[in-house]
């Protein structure tokens, strides 16, 4: 019985080490499979869709958005996103130009960091503007698609806490993006 248990332990150790070796080989391979597809190369285009929810002015909204970007050099995306916050009053619209740098480190992982400016148009109220930064990780799921998950932090210009709850916000972002 003891010999059988020792064999199982050796087999599990070998299986675990083998699995770890395969995983490390796939993640850190020198010539990534998807990297050759040019997802983040100069001239590539990005398209994103936003569907979510948000809260503002004590109201809950459905958030719909579209975004597009162009890689002016390898890894550097200059983009433009628009969102509509619908389903309650006042209606809110956001226009956000941004610059995002993506560094593809493996065939499936590509961290990103960027800066943004946001103009928010609020029905029957003064517009607000903000600037901020974002960082996260893209997980490549196909030759022309990836999922991005990260965090965004923004600071409102000319903020009056009597109007806004806070003059800054930090929130998660999750997006499905397509490149062509």
C-alpha positions in Angstrom: 0.0 0.0 0.0 2.8 2.4 0.9 4.5 1.8 -2.5 1.3 2.5 -4.3 0.8 5.8 -2.4 4.4 6.8 -3.2 3.8 6.0 -6.9 0.7 8.1 -6.9 2.6 11.0 -5.2 5.4 10.8 -7.8 2.8 10.6 -10.6 0.9 13.6 -9.3 4.2 15.5 -8.8 5.2 14.6 -12.4 1.8 15.5 -13.7 1.7 18.8 -11.9 5.3 19.7 -13.0 4.5 18.6 -16.6 1.3 20.7 -16.6 3.2 23.7 -15.1 5.9 23.3 -17.8 3.3 23.1 -20.6 1.6 26.2 -19.1 4.8 28.2 -18.9 5.7 27.2 -22.4 2.4 28.3 -23.8 2.4 31.6 -21.9 6.0 32.6 -22.5 6.7 31.1 -25.9 9.1 33.2 -28.0 6.8 33.6 -31.1 3.3 34.2 -30.0 0.6 32.8 -32.3 -1.8 35.7 -32.1 0.9 38.4 -32.0 1.5 37.7 -35.6 -2.1 38.6 -36.4 -1.3 42.3 -35.7 -4.0 43.1 -33.2 -2.0 46.0 -31.8 0.2 46.8 -34.8 0.5 50.1 -36.6 -2.5 50.5 -38.9 -4.8 48.1 -36.9 -8.3 49.4 -36.1 -10.2 48.8 -32.8 -13.9 48.6 -32.4 -15.7 48.2 -29.0 -19.2 47.9 -27.7 -20.4 48.8 -24.3 -23.6 47.5 -22.6 -23.9 48.0 -18.9 -25.5 49.9 -16.1 -24.6 53.0 -14.1 -26.0 55.3 -11.4 -26.0 59.0 -11.3 -28.1 61.7 -9.6 -29.7 58.9 -7.5 -31.0 57.2 -10.7 -30.1 53.9 -12.4 -29.3 53.9 -16.1 -28.7 51.4 -18.9 -25.4 52.4 -20.5 -25.0 51.8 -24.3 -21.8 52.8 -26.1 -19.5 52.4 -29.1 -15.9 53.0 -29.5 -13.3 53.0 -32.2 -9.5 53.5 -32.4 -6.6 53.4 -34.7 -3.1 52.2 -33.9 -0.8 55.0 -35.1 2.3 53.0 -34.2 2.7 49.5 -32.8 0.9 49.4 -29.5 -0.4 53.0 -29.4 -4.2 53.4 -30.0 -5.8 56.8 -30.4 -9.5 56.3 -29.9 -12.8 57.9 -29.4 -15.7 56.4 -27.3 -19.3 57.6 -26.9 -21.9 56.4 -24.3 -25.6 57.1 -23.8 -27.0 56.7 -20.3 -30.7 56.0 -20.9 -33.8 55.0 -18.9 -34.1 57.8 -16.5 -33.9 61.6 -16.2 -31.8 63.4 -16.9 -30.3 61.6 -20.0 -26.5 61.6 -20.0 -24.1 61.4 -22.9 -20.3 61.0 -22.7 -17.7 61.6 -25.3 -14.3 60.3 -24.4 -11.1 60.6 -26.6 -8.2 58.5 -25.3 -4.7 57.3 -25.9 -3.9 53.8 -24.9 -0.7 51.8 -25.1 -0.8 48.0 -25.2 2.2 45.8 -24.8 1.6 42.2 -25.9 3.8 40.1 -23.6 2.5 36.6 -24.6 0.2 35.1 -27.2 -2.8 35.7 -24.9 -1.9 38.5 -22.5 -1.5 42.2 -23.3 -1.5 44.7 -20.5 -2.5 48.3 -21.3 -2.3 51.8 -19.8 -3.8 55.0 -21.1 -5.0 58.5 -20.5 -8.4 60.0 -21.3 -10.4 63.2 -21.4 -14.2 63.0 -20.9 -16.9 65.5 -21.8 -20.3 64.7 -20.1 -23.4 66.2 -21.5 -26.3 66.2 -19.1 -29.8 67.1 -20.2 -30.9 70.4 -18.8 -27.8 70.9 -16.8 -24.2 72.2 -17.2 -21.8 69.9 -19.0 -18.9 68.5 -17.0 -15.4 67.5 -18.1 -12.9 65.2 -16.5 -9.5 63.7 -17.2 -8.1 60.4 -16.0 -6.1 57.3 -16.5 -6.8 53.6 -17.0 -4.8 50.4 -16.8 -5.7 46.8 -17.3 -5.2 43.5 -19.1 -6.4 42.3 -22.5 -6.9 38.6 -22.9 -6.8 37.6 -26.5 -9.6 35.2 -27.4 -9.2 35.0 -31.2 -7.3 36.3 -34.2 -9.2 39.6 -34.2 -10.9 39.8 -30.7 -10.0 40.3 -27.1 -11.5 41.0 -23.7 -10.2 43.9 -21.7 -10.6 44.2 -18.0 -9.1 47.1 -15.9 -9.6 50.0 -13.7 -10.3 53.7 -14.6 -9.8 56.7 -12.4 -11.0 60.2 -13.3 -11.0 63.6 -11.8 -13.6 66.2 -12.6 -12.6 69.7 -13.7 -14.3 72.7 -11.9 -15.9 70.2 -9.5 -18.4 71.4 -6.9 -19.1 68.7 -4.4 -22.4 70.4 -3.8 -23.4 69.2 -7.3 -21.4 65.9 -7.5 -21.0 63.4 -4.7 -17.3 63.3 -5.3 -14.8 65.1 -7.5 -13.1 61.9 -8.5 -14.2 58.4 -9.4 -12.5 55.0 -9.7 -14.3 52.1 -11.3 -13.7 48.8 -13.1 -14.1 48.4 -16.8 -14.8 45.3 -18.9 -15.1 45.4 -22.6 -15.1 43.1 -25.6 -13.0 44.5 -28.4 -12.5 43.7 -32.0 -9.5 44.6 -34.2 -9.3 44.5 -38.0 
